[in-house]
Amino acid sequence: MSKSKQQALLQEITGILKKDPGRMYSREEILNLLSEMKSDAEIDRLLAELEVASSMKESRSDVYATCRGGTVYYKWNR
């Protein structure tokens, strides 16, 4: 995936999270919301990158990711 397409997809994901910053979205919810835009593999790869970035102490990620009961949830962190 090109860098510009990756940026556009990342903007879509953050747009979803920003709409309701108090809500946590599961990985599956985000995949379903964006399924018409891109393949699950592309979205899943970006979500995995966001998850790793949010877990790093020195990272100031805009996205907070956590795992509960085997499901990964994402939330806007600002």
SULHU-V783939 format. One record per residue. N is the residue number from 1. PHI is phi in degrees with one decimal (* if undefined). OMEGA is omega in whole degrees, -180 to 180 (999 if undefined). Layout:
n->{N;N}
phi->{PHI;PHI}
omega->{OMEGA;OMEGA}
This chain:
n->{1;2;3;4;5;6;7;8;9;10;11;12;13;14;15;16;17;18;19;20;21;22;23;24;25;26;27;28;29;30;31;32;33;34;35;36;37;38;39;40;41;42;43;44;45;46;47;48;49;50;51;52;53;54;55;56;57;58;59;60;61;62;63;64;65;66;67;68;69;70;71;72;73;74;75;76;77;78}
phi->{*;-69.4;-61.2;-68.9;-68.2;-65.3;-63.6;-63.7;-67.5;-62.0;-64.6;-63.3;-63.6;-66.3;-61.6;-61.8;-67.5;-71.7;-56.9;-138.3;-63.7;-85.8;-98.7;-101.2;-108.2;-76.0;-55.6;-65.0;-62.1;-65.2;-58.4;-65.7;-65.7;-107.7;-60.7;-76.2;-82.3;-144.3;-75.3;-58.9;-63.0;-66.1;-66.2;-60.9;-64.4;-66.3;-62.5;-63.0;-64.1;-64.5;-62.7;-64.5;-60.6;-73.2;-85.8;-82.1;-60.1;-78.8;-76.6;-114.0;-66.6;-77.2;-115.2;-102.9;-123.9;-144.7;-112.7;-133.6;58.6;84.6;-114.1;-89.4;-118.6;-122.5;-148.5;-68.6;-107.3;-120.8}
omega->{-180;-179;-179;177;178;178;180;179;177;177;177;-180;-180;176;177;-178;-179;-179;-180;-172;179;-175;174;179;176;177;-179;178;-180;177;180;-179;-176;-174;179;-176;-175;177;179;-178;180;-180;-179;179;178;178;178;177;178;179;179;-179;-178;-178;-178;-176;-177;-180;174;-176;176;-177;175;179;178;179;178;178;179;179;178;178;-180;-179;176;-170;-179;999}
